[in-house]
Amino acid sequence: ALPISRVSVVLPVFNAAATIGRAVESVRAQTWTDWELVVVDDGSTDGTREILRGLAREEKRMRVIERAHAGVALAAILALRFA
C-alpha cells in the first residue's frame, strides 16, 4: 500500500463565529502535520468570514472559500472539489 502523504479536512460552515476558532485549533493541534484544511463559508452573516480570513493568514495549510448561502450539502461538495 502507498503511504498517506496528505490528509484533507473539509469543513462547511454557516454562522459559526462562536465555534470556528475551536474547530480550526482542533485541526491544528493534531500530531499529523501533513494536512490541509478546506473551509467553505456558506454565506455566513455573523462574522465567521472575518474570523476565517484572520485564521487563514496565520495558517498556510488552511484555505477558505466564500460563497453565497446554498446549504451545507453544496458547501461540502465544493470543499471536496478543492481538497
Secondary structure as UniProt FT lines:
FT   STRAND          7..13
FT   TURN            17..19
FT   HELIX           20..28
FT   STRAND          35..42
FT   HELIX           48..58
FT   TURN            60..61
FT   STRAND          62..67
FT   HELIX           72..82
//
